[in-house]
């Protein structure tokens, strides 16, 4: 498989200019350049481009995309993780679509809206399998039961709290603050308090285990889905380092 830059632009919907820019910054060099000066891309380059587009779709910056891909050694395994994520996102979006369609029909027909059906697909359970894999099925079930038991207002408040926390992390990382400094450590304390409020997570209701915090920070960096919450790998690394500094104060 060897495609010219024109063919790749047509197949992917991105411009030739963008592909040339990817080459200039070392993100996606062509596999060869023809006698006419045209860039050509072989199978390996196309696989890398697919992964670039997947990460860009998650909001990861170009510099962080390059670092993530250059640090990867097993493209099929990485793509399987991408595929699993896309399938979960498809399921979540299908649930959201069905929920909104139901709300539209109910409003048009003058029926009574049911909160239980209005918010399907908007919750935090899209990461349930990750929770089960990392911290056990019991933790996942406790977390899921808690989410199902709280009111729609409480869910909205929880989501707004998380969105505010993530936004503050991005600002702090972008400002180049010291992860061990007072501002970052206040964010770390807020993060720990947020975690402690979720039943089923290690240390819920009290001080978290320091190793848990360190592992959580490493996960934020390693998994681009989580890293995207903090503006990419650089922001996630800032969160990791701040949590590690906070964990050091716990013992």
Backbone torsions as a table, in degrees:
resi	resn	phi	psi	omega
1	UNK	NA	118.9	-179.8
2	UNK	-143.1	113.9	-175.2
3	UNK	-117.1	141.4	176.2
4	UNK	-74.4	164.4	-179.7
5	UNK	-61.0	-33.5	178.8
6	UNK	-66.1	-43.1	178.6
7	UNK	-64.5	-42.8	-179.5
8	UNK	-63.6	-41.5	178.3
9	UNK	-61.6	-41.0	179.7
10	UNK	-67.2	-41.4	-176.8
11	UNK	-70.2	-36.1	-173.5
12	UNK	-96.3	-22.2	-177.5
13	UNK	85.2	1.2	174.3
14	UNK	-96.6	159.5	-172.2
15	UNK	-83.4	158.2	174.3
16	UNK	-61.6	-34.6	178.1
17	UNK	-60.2	-42.8	179.3
18	UNK	-63.8	-40.4	178.9
19	UNK	-64.8	-38.9	177.3
20	UNK	-66.6	-35.6	177.3
21	UNK	-65.9	-41.8	176.8
22	UNK	-58.2	-36.7	178.1
23	UNK	-68.1	-44.5	-176.9
24	UNK	-61.7	-36.2	-177.6
25	UNK	-91.5	4.3	176.4
26	UNK	79.8	10.4	-179.2
27	UNK	-78.0	-40.0	-177.6
28	UNK	-146.4	80.6	175.9
29	UNK	-71.2	147.0	176.4
30	UNK	-68.7	157.0	178.9
31	UNK	-76.0	-25.8	174.3
32	UNK	-160.6	161.2	175.4
33	UNK	-121.1	123.5	-176.6
34	UNK	-71.6	170.7	179.7
35	UNK	-61.1	-25.4	179.3
36	UNK	-85.9	2.4	179.5
37	UNK	88.2	-2.6	-178.6
38	UNK	-75.8	138.3	175.3
39	UNK	-79.3	143.1	177.2
40	UNK	-128.8	149.5	-173.7
41	UNK	-128.3	124.9	179.0
42	UNK	-90.0	-172.1	-175.3
43	UNK	-59.8	-44.7	-178.7
44	UNK	-62.3	-39.6	179.4
45	UNK	-67.0	-37.8	179.7
46	UNK	-68.6	-37.3	175.9
47	UNK	-62.5	-43.4	179.1
48	UNK	-63.4	-41.2	179.0
49	UNK	-62.4	-40.3	177.8
50	UNK	-59.2	-41.6	-179.9
51	UNK	-69.4	-36.6	175.0
52	UNK	-57.8	-47.9	-177.3
53	UNK	-66.6	-36.0	177.1
54	UNK	-63.2	-45.6	-179.3
55	UNK	-68.4	-39.3	177.5
56	UNK	-62.7	-35.4	177.7
57	UNK	-65.7	-21.1	176.7
58	UNK	-89.7	1.2	177.6
59	UNK	88.3	13.3	-179.7
60	UNK	-79.4	133.7	179.4
61	UNK	-67.7	159.1	-175.5
62	UNK	-60.8	-41.8	179.8
63	UNK	-62.0	-40.6	179.4
64	UNK	-71.9	-33.6	175.9
65	UNK	-59.3	-46.1	-179.0
66	UNK	-61.2	-43.6	-179.6
67	UNK	-64.8	-39.6	-179.8
68	UNK	-65.7	-43.8	-177.3
69	UNK	-72.5	-38.6	-178.8
70	UNK	-68.9	-24.1	178.5
71	UNK	-87.6	-6.1	-178.5
72	UNK	-87.5	146.2	-179.0
73	UNK	-123.0	-9.6	-175.1
74	UNK	-132.3	88.9	-176.1
75	UNK	-60.3	-45.3	179.3
76	UNK	-59.1	-42.3	-179.9
77	UNK	-65.1	-41.1	178.8
78	UNK	-64.1	-41.0	179.4
79	UNK	-67.3	-33.9	176.0
80	UNK	-62.4	-39.5	177.2
81	UNK	-65.1	-41.1	175.2
82	UNK	-59.2	-44.2	-177.5
83	UNK	-63.3	-43.6	177.4
84	UNK	-59.0	-42.7	179.3
85	UNK	-64.0	-44.1	-179.7
86	UNK	-62.5	-39.1	178.2
87	UNK	-65.2	-40.2	177.1
88	UNK	-65.8	-39.3	178.3
89	UNK	-66.0	-38.8	178.0
90	UNK	-61.7	-44.1	178.5
91	UNK	-62.6	-43.0	-179.7
92	UNK	-63.8	-42.4	179.9
93	UNK	-67.7	-37.9	176.0
94	UNK	-59.9	-41.1	178.4
95	UNK	-66.7	-39.6	177.5
96	UNK	-64.2	-43.0	179.4
97	UNK	-59.9	-47.2	179.9
98	UNK	-62.5	-39.1	179.8
99	UNK	-63.8	-46.1	-179.2
100	UNK	-68.0	-39.3	177.4
101	UNK	-60.5	-41.0	179.1
102	UNK	-63.9	-40.9	178.4
103	UNK	-63.2	-43.5	179.5
104	UNK	-60.2	-47.9	-179.5
105	UNK	-60.9	-42.8	-178.2
106	UNK	-63.5	-43.2	179.3
107	UNK	-65.2	-41.9	-178.5
108	UNK	-68.4	-31.6	-177.7
109	UNK	-93.2	-0.3	178.3
110	UNK	73.7	23.8	-179.4
111	UNK	-83.9	-174.3	-179.3
112	UNK	-101.6	124.6	179.7
113	UNK	-73.1	140.9	178.3
114	UNK	-115.0	120.3	-178.3
115	UNK	-58.9	-31.2	-177.3
116	UNK	-62.2	-26.1	-178.7
117	UNK	-104.0	-9.4	-175.5
118	UNK	-80.5	-22.4	-170.8
119	UNK	-118.2	16.9	176.8
120	UNK	-66.8	131.5	-179.3
121	UNK	92.1	-4.4	-179.0
122	UNK	-104.4	8.2	-170.7
123	UNK	-100.9	-176.8	-175.3
124	UNK	-86.8	1.5	-173.1
125	UNK	-77.0	0.9	176.7
126	UNK	-63.2	-18.7	179.1
127	UNK	-104.0	18.2	-175.2
128	UNK	-59.6	-41.6	-177.9
129	UNK	-67.2	-36.2	176.1
130	UNK	-63.5	-40.8	178.4
131	UNK	-61.4	-45.6	-179.0
132	UNK	-62.8	-40.7	-177.6
133	UNK	-68.6	-39.7	-174.1
134	UNK	-85.3	-37.2	-171.2
135	UNK	-126.4	6.2	174.0
136	UNK	102.4	151.2	-178.2
137	UNK	-64.2	-34.9	179.9
138	UNK	-62.0	-41.2	178.6
139	UNK	-63.0	-42.1	179.6
140	UNK	-63.8	-41.6	-178.8
141	UNK	-68.2	-39.9	178.7
142	UNK	-63.8	-43.0	178.8
143	UNK	-63.6	-43.6	179.3
144	UNK	-65.1	-40.4	178.5
145	UNK	-63.6	-40.7	178.4
146	UNK	-61.7	-45.0	-178.5
147	UNK	-62.7	-41.2	-179.5
148	UNK	-68.7	-24.3	-174.2
149	UNK	-85.9	-19.5	-175.4
150	UNK	-87.1	161.0	-175.6
151	UNK	-74.9	160.3	175.0
152	UNK	-56.6	-36.3	178.8
153	UNK	-64.3	-39.7	179.4
154	UNK	-68.0	-36.7	177.4
155	UNK	-63.5	-45.1	179.4
156	UNK	-60.8	-43.3	179.6
157	UNK	-62.6	-40.7	179.6
158	UNK	-63.5	-44.4	-179.6
159	UNK	-65.6	-39.1	178.9
160	UNK	-66.7	-37.9	178.0
161	UNK	-63.0	-43.1	179.5
162	UNK	-66.3	-42.9	-179.8
163	UNK	-61.7	-40.3	178.7
164	UNK	-65.4	-42.8	179.4
165	UNK	-62.2	-47.1	-179.7
166	UNK	-62.2	-40.9	178.9
167	UNK	-62.5	-41.0	179.4
168	UNK	-67.2	-35.4	175.3
169	UNK	-62.4	-44.2	-178.5
170	UNK	-62.6	-42.0	179.1
171	UNK	-63.3	-45.5	-178.8
172	UNK	-63.1	-43.0	178.9
173	UNK	-64.3	-42.3	179.8
174	UNK	-66.2	-26.4	179.9
175	UNK	-80.9	-5.7	178.6
176	UNK	70.5	31.8	-179.3
177	UNK	-69.7	159.7	175.1
178	UNK	-74.7	122.0	-179.8
179	UNK	-57.1	-27.6	179.7
180	UNK	-93.1	-0.1	-178.7
181	UNK	-75.9	171.8	-173.9
182	UNK	-63.3	-38.0	-178.6
183	UNK	-66.8	-45.9	179.9
184	UNK	-66.7	-36.7	-179.6
185	UNK	-69.7	-29.9	174.0
186	UNK	-66.5	-39.3	175.2
187	UNK	-63.9	-39.5	178.3
188	UNK	-61.9	-40.5	178.6
189	UNK	-65.4	-39.7	176.2
190	UNK	-62.6	-40.5	-179.5
191	UNK	-63.5	-44.2	179.3
192	UNK	-63.6	-41.4	179.0
193	UNK	-63.9	-38.1	177.3
194	UNK	-64.4	-44.8	178.8
195	UNK	-62.1	-40.6	-176.4
196	UNK	-64.7	-20.2	-179.3
197	UNK	-84.9	0.3	-178.4
198	UNK	-106.3	107.5	178.8
199	UNK	-57.0	139.6	178.2
200	UNK	101.3	-20.9	177.7
201	UNK	-81.5	146.9	180.0
202	UNK	-57.5	128.3	179.6
203	UNK	83.7	9.2	179.6
204	UNK	-57.5	132.6	179.2
205	UNK	85.5	-1.6	-179.7
206	UNK	-157.1	-160.4	178.9
207	UNK	-73.3	132.0	-179.9
208	UNK	-74.6	158.9	175.2
209	UNK	-69.3	131.4	-178.8
210	UNK	-56.7	-39.6	179.6
211	UNK	-64.9	-34.1	176.8
212	UNK	-62.8	-44.5	179.9
213	UNK	-63.0	-43.6	179.7
214	UNK	-63.4	-42.8	179.0
215	UNK	-65.1	-36.7	178.6
216	UNK	-63.4	-44.2	178.3
217	UNK	-60.6	-41.5	177.9
218	UNK	-63.5	-36.5	178.7
219	UNK	-64.9	-39.8	178.8
220	UNK	-57.5	-37.6	-179.0
221	UNK	-77.1	-41.7	-173.5
222	UNK	-72.9	-30.4	-175.7
223	UNK	-104.9	112.4	-174.6
224	UNK	-61.8	-24.1	177.9
225	UNK	-64.3	-42.3	178.3
226	UNK	-75.3	-39.6	-180.0
227	UNK	-59.0	-33.9	-179.6
228	UNK	-60.7	-27.7	178.1
229	UNK	-63.0	-24.3	-175.6
230	UNK	-112.2	19.5	177.5
231	UNK	87.7	10.5	179.6
232	UNK	115.9	-172.0	-173.5
233	UNK	-62.8	-36.0	-179.1
234	UNK	-65.4	-45.4	177.6
235	UNK	-64.4	-40.0	178.8
236	UNK	-64.3	-37.3	177.8
237	UNK	-64.0	-36.2	176.7
238	UNK	-63.7	-44.3	178.0
239	UNK	-62.5	-44.7	179.0
240	UNK	-56.8	-47.7	-177.2
241	UNK	-66.6	-36.9	178.4
242	UNK	-67.3	-41.7	178.1
243	UNK	-66.1	-37.6	178.5
244	UNK	-64.4	-40.2	178.6
245	UNK	-65.4	-39.0	177.6
246	UNK	-67.2	-39.8	180.0
247	UNK	-61.9	-32.7	-179.4
248	UNK	-65.4	-24.8	179.1
249	UNK	-81.3	-12.5	-178.2
250	UNK	-92.7	-11.5	179.9
251	UNK	116.6	NA	NA
